[in-house]
Every structure is written in C-alpha cells, then in structure tokens.
Amino acid sequence: MSTFITVIGTLGAIALLIAYGLVSTAKMTGDSLAYQAINLGGALALAVNSGYHGAWPSAILNIVWTAIGVFTVGRFVARKAARTP
C-alpha cells in the first residue's frame, strides 16, 4: 500500500509541476478549466500522500488547495450549465 500511495503522491507532484510550467510559459492560462482540473487532481493526490505519511501541514495545505480547486471547477460547470439551453 505504501508504494501505491508514493506513486499517487509522485503523480500529484508531477501534475502540479506540469500545470505550473504550462502557465509560466503561457501555454495555458491560470483561469482555464484544464489548469484548474490539473491543479485539483495534483493537490488531491498530494493530500492523500501527505495524510498517509502523517505530514499534516502539507496534508492540510493540499486539502485547502483541493477545496479551492473543487470550488473553481464547480464555477466552470455552473457557468456552462447556465449557458446551455
């Protein structure tokens, strides 16, 4: 199980780094659904990894980061639903 959690954490870290790199090089905007979804997935994966390993400051940070991502992706979905007849 520990190896699986480590893989999840590693993938989460890679996702966050890719998202940050894409925004920093202007290949993606910070207000895009793709960026927010990558951030959400990466933060969730790191929250799981940090919580499993008892790294509570990091786990709490990533839980808050995940909540922000859920809220932001929810706004995207709500706006799309409002535009759809």
HUWONOR-V532396 format. One record per run of one state. SS is the DSSP state (a for helix, b for strand, c for the rest). FROM is the first residue (numbers start at 1). TO is the last residue. If there is no record, write none. Layout:
SS FROM TO
SS FROM TO
This chain:
c 1 1
a 2 24
c 25 32
a 33 52
c 53 55
a 56 83
c 84 85
